[in-house]
Amino acid sequence: MSLLAVDEALERILEGVQPLPAETVPLRQAADRVLASPLAALRTHPPFHASAMDGYAVRAADIAEAPASLRVIGTSAAGGSFEGEVLPQTAVRIFTGAPLPKGADTILIQENARVIDGDSIEALQAVDAGRHIRRAGLDFAEGNIVLEQGRILDPAALSLAAAAGHATLPVVRSPLIAIISTGDELVPPGVAPGPNQIVASNNFGIAALAQRDGARILDLGIVPDDREAFASAVRRAREAGADILVTLGGASVGDRDITRDVLAAEGMTLSFWKIAMRPGKPLIFGRFNGTSVLGLPGNPVSSMVCAHVFLSPLVRRLAGRIHAPDLRPAELGAALPANDSRRDYVRASVALGPRGLVATPFPLQDSSMLSVLAAANALIIRAPNAPAAEIGDRCQVLMLR
């Protein structure tokens, strides 16, 4: 049986997937979420003509010929206002953000004013009408669309939403990702492994990647190579309402690789198993009602590379985020042998060279070596049956960080 191509596998995973329904959350809980609908301002900002500088609110006509003496008749500060009117040859002491008093049409900044006594100043420079004034509605007016649907609510967007009067925001629901690690050989970090055991690590990297893309995580822990134990964990994931179930390990062809059989017995419709990719050939994808299932390989690097290529786009689609893999052209910093019939993702170090990016593959590419993955900042993507490549040849890289 021929292996499924990577691009076709990704198409099947994303087929029919739409952003999750909206929910309303308090402003403080909306950081880095995706706005589910256009956001209109509930108020005008600034709500009044305001001073942009510390100084004096005056009539431009009164200081058209400087120097000119003015009588100070009051003060306007942020959070308060001067209730009177600026009449000819008068001024009001004003501070940044304070309302512009009636009758004034410009601001004489304090550096251009000399205090004569407690009640009078001398304007040292003429100022045109309208200077240093923030007009009402300069930023936005009530009813203006201030943020478009699909905007990721970064710090600036959150501040704008708050200024526009919103205490809550409609956001795309964050997908829930349930993770099940399988294998008698696994123990959690902090537990001394036995003679034939290793420390489980995949779940931490997969969870971090999914969270970066906007997901919530339900880690169901380590399950032994036991059909009923694994089936019970699958049921817990479905009962929790997981949008994606990620299984780690047990996806190959050994006698103890039970993942595919148990998932089928629990009602999963299998879309594909095994893809033309290195690392990551034994990848499972299928669906329960409302839940996508991604069975990742047990080898740590295979698991993480598959997560970058397949899980990340799925999470981002559900979370309402645009998926745009960071693909860049580069030149090789070391030779590579001819490739076989699978698309190869080669761990590499990418740096800026004299003609652009240079991607240097690590000499050891074993799929168990997390130290190499941690040192890599990119994956060189090699097409199936690509010929041998030399230093300086062009290539494409998927940036990891």
Residue pairs with C-beta under 8 A, 6 or more apart in sequence:
1 274
2 276
3 274
3 275
3 276
3 277
3 281
3 341
3 342
4 272
4 274
4 275
4 276
5 275
5 276
5 343
5 384
6 275
6 276
6 277
6 309
6 343
9 272
9 275
9 277
9 283
9 285
9 310
10 309
10 310
10 313
12 271
12 272
12 285
13 271
13 285
13 292
13 294
13 310
13 313
13 314
14 313
14 314
14 317
17 292
17 314
17 317
17 318
18 317
19 34
19 36
19 172
19 317
19 318
19 319
19 320
20 172
20 173
20 174
20 175
20 243
20 318
20 319
20 320
21 172
21 173
22 36
22 37
22 170
22 171
22 172
22 173
23 36
23 170
23 171
23 172
23 173
24 168
24 169
24 170
24 171
25 33
25 168
25 169
25 171
26 167
26 168
27 158
27 161
27 162
27 166
27 167
27 168
27 169
30 153
30 158
30 161
30 169
30 171
31 153
31 154
31 155
31 158
32 152
32 153
32 154
32 214
33 152
33 153
33 169
33 171
33 172
33 174
33 214
34 150
34 151
34 152
34 153
34 171
34 172
34 214
34 319
34 320
34 321
35 147
35 148
35 149
35 150
35 151
35 152
35 153
35 157
35 169
35 170
35 171
35 172
36 149
36 170
36 171
36 172
36 320
37 149
37 170
38 145
38 147
38 148
38 149
39 145
39 146
39 147
39 148
39 161
39 164
39 166
39 169
40 143
40 144
40 145
40 146
40 164
41 140
41 141
41 142
41 143
41 144
41 145
41 146
41 164
41 165
42 142
42 164
42 165
42 166
43 142
43 164
43 165
44 136
44 137
44 140
44 141
44 142
45 137
45 138
45 139
45 140
45 163
45 164
46 134
46 135
46 136
46 137
46 138
46 139
47 136
48 99
48 100
48 136
49 99
49 100
49 133
49 134
49 135
49 136
50 97
50 98
50 99
50 100
50 133
50 134
51 57
51 76
51 94
51 95
51 96
51 97
51 98
51 100
51 107
51 132
51 133
51 134
52 96
52 107
52 132
52 133
52 134
53 96
53 107
53 109
53 110
53 132
54 94
54 95
54 96
54 109
54 110
55 94
55 107
55 108
55 109
55 110
55 111
55 112
55 113
55 132
56 70
56 72
56 91
56 92
56 93
56 94
56 107
56 108
56 110
56 113
56 121
56 123
57 76
57 82
57 86
57 91
57 92
57 94
57 100
57 101
57 104
57 106
57 107
58 70
58 86
58 90
58 91
58 92
58 104
58 106
58 107
58 108
58 123
58 127
59 86
59 88
59 103
59 104
59 105
59 106
60 105
60 106
60 126
60 127
60 128
60 129
60 131
61 88
62 68
62 70
62 88
62 89
62 90
62 123
63 70
63 108
63 123
63 125
63 126
63 127
64 126
65 126
66 123
66 124
66 125
66 126
67 122
67 123
67 124
68 122
68 123
69 89
69 116
69 120
69 121
69 122
69 123
70 89
70 90
70 91
70 120
70 121
70 122
70 123
71 89
71 90
71 91
71 119
71 120
72 90
72 91
72 92
72 93
72 119
72 120
72 121
73 84
73 86
73 87
73 90
73 91
73 92
74 82
74 84
74 92
74 93
74 101
75 82
75 92
75 93
75 94
76 82
76 92
76 93
76 94
76 95
76 98
76 99
76 100
76 101
77 94
77 95
77 98
78 95
78 96
78 97
78 98
80 98
81 98
81 99
81 101
82 92
82 94
82 99
82 101
84 92
84 101
84 102
85 101
85 102
85 103
86 92
86 101
86 102
86 103
86 104
87 103
91 108
91 121
92 101
92 104
94 100
94 101
94 107
100 107
100 133
105 129
105 130
105 133
106 127
106 128
106 129
106 130
106 131
106 132
106 133
107 127
107 131
107 132
107 133
108 123
108 125
108 127
109 132
112 123
112 124
112 125
112 127
113 121
113 122
113 123
113 124
114 121
114 122
114 124
115 121
116 122
139 163
140 146
140 164
146 160
146 161
146 164
147 157
147 160
147 161
150 320
150 322
151 157
152 321
153 161
153 169
153 171
161 169
172 319
172 320
174 214
174 215
174 216
174 319
175 214
175 215
175 216
175 243
175 244
175 315
175 318
175 319
176 215
176 216
176 217
176 218
176 240
176 241
176 242
176 243
176 244
177 207
177 210
177 215
177 216
177 217
177 218
177 242
177 243
177 244
177 245
177 246
177 315
178 218
178 219
178 220
178 236
178 237
178 240
178 242
178 244
178 245
178 246
179 203
179 206
179 207
179 217
179 218
179 219
179 220
179 246
179 247
179 248
180 220
180 221
180 223
180 230
180 233
180 234
180 237
180 245
180 246
180 247
180 248
181 200
181 202
181 203
181 221
181 222
181 223
181 248
181 249
182 222
182 223
182 224
182 225
182 230
182 247
182 248
182 249
182 250
182 258
182 259
182 298
183 200
183 222
183 224
183 225
183 249
183 250
183 298
184 224
184 225
184 256
185 196
185 197
185 198
186 197
186 198
186 199
186 200
186 222
186 249
187 193
187 194
187 197
187 198
187 199
187 200
187 222
188 199
188 200
188 221
188 222
189 199
189 200
189 201
189 204
191 199
193 199
200 222
201 300
201 370
202 248
202 249
202 296
202 298
202 300
202 303
202 304
203 219
203 248
205 300
205 303
205 304
205 307
206 246
206 248
206 296
206 303
206 304
206 307
206 311
207 217
207 219
209 304
209 307
209 308
209 311
209 312
210 217
210 244
210 246
210 307
210 311
210 312
210 315
211 217
213 312
213 315
213 316
213 319
213 321
214 315
214 316
214 319
214 320
214 321
215 244
215 315
215 318
215 319
218 237
218 240
218 242
220 233
220 236
220 237
221 233
223 229
223 230
223 233
225 250
225 256
225 258
227 258
227 261
227 262
227 265
230 250
230 258
230 259
230 262
231 262
231 265
231 266
234 245
234 262
234 263
234 266
235 266
237 245
237 291
238 245
238 288
238 291
241 290
242 291
243 290
243 291
243 292
243 318
244 291
244 292
244 293
244 294
244 311
244 314
244 315
244 318
245 288
245 291
245 292
245 293
245 294
246 294
246 295
246 296
246 307
246 311
247 259
247 263
247 284
247 293
247 294
247 295
247 296
248 296
248 298
248 303
249 257
249 259
249 296
249 297
249 298
250 256
250 257
250 258
250 259
250 295
250 298
251 257
251 259
251 260
251 273
251 282
251 283
251 284
251 295
251 296
251 297
251 298
252 282
252 297
252 298
253 282
259 284
259 295
260 270
260 273
260 284
260 295
263 270
263 284
263 286
263 293
263 295
264 270
264 286
266 288
267 288
268 286
268 287
268 288
268 293
269 286
269 287
269 288
270 284
270 285
270 286
271 285
271 286
271 287
272 283
272 284
272 285
273 282
273 283
273 284
273 285
273 295
274 281
274 282
274 283
275 281
275 283
276 341
276 342
276 343
276 384
277 283
277 306
277 309
277 342
277 343
277 344
277 345
278 340
278 342
278 343
278 344
278 345
279 297
279 299
279 301
279 302
279 305
279 306
279 345
279 367
280 296
280 297
280 302
280 303
280 305
280 306
280 309
280 345
281 297
281 302
281 342
282 297
282 302
283 294
283 295
283 296
283 297
283 306
283 310
284 293
284 294
284 295
285 292
285 293
285 294
285 295
285 310
286 292
286 293
287 293
292 314
294 306
294 310
294 311
294 314
296 302
296 303
296 306
296 307
296 311
297 303
297 306
297 367
299 367
299 368
300 367
300 368
300 370
300 373
301 347
301 366
301 367
301 368
301 369
301 370
301 372
301 373
302 367
304 373
305 345
305 373
305 379
308 379
308 398
308 400
309 345
309 398
312 323
313 323
313 325
316 322
316 323
317 323
325 398
326 398
326 399
327 381
327 396
327 397
327 398
327 399
328 350
328 357
328 378
328 396
328 397
328 399
329 356
329 357
329 394
329 395
329 396
329 397
330 350
330 356
330 357
330 358
330 359
330 378
330 380
330 394
330 395
330 396
330 397
331 353
331 355
331 356
331 357
331 358
331 359
331 392
331 393
331 394
331 395
332 358
332 359
332 360
332 361
332 380
332 389
332 390
332 391
332 392
332 393
332 394
332 395
333 348
333 349
333 353
333 358
333 359
333 360
333 361
333 391
334 360
334 361
334 363
334 391
335 388
335 389
335 390
335 391
336 346
336 361
336 380
336 382
336 388
336 389
337 388
338 385
338 386
338 387
338 388
339 382
339 383
339 384
339 385
339 386
340 384
340 385
341 384
341 385
342 384
343 381
343 382
343 383
343 384
344 380
344 381
344 382
344 386
345 379
345 380
345 381
345 382
345 398
346 361
346 362
346 365
346 379
346 380
346 381
346 382
347 361
347 362
347 365
347 372
347 373
347 375
347 376
347 379
348 359
348 360
348 361
348 362
348 376
348 377
348 378
348 379
348 380
348 397
349 359
349 360
349 362
349 375
349 376
349 377
349 378
350 357
350 358
350 359
350 360
350 377
350 378
350 397
350 399
351 357
351 358
351 360
352 358
357 397
359 378
359 380
359 395
359 397
361 380
362 372
362 375
362 376
364 372
365 372
366 372
376 400
377 399
377 400
377 401
378 397
378 398
378 399
378 400
379 397
379 398
379 400
380 395
380 396
380 397
381 395
381 396
381 397
381 398
382 389
382 395
389 395
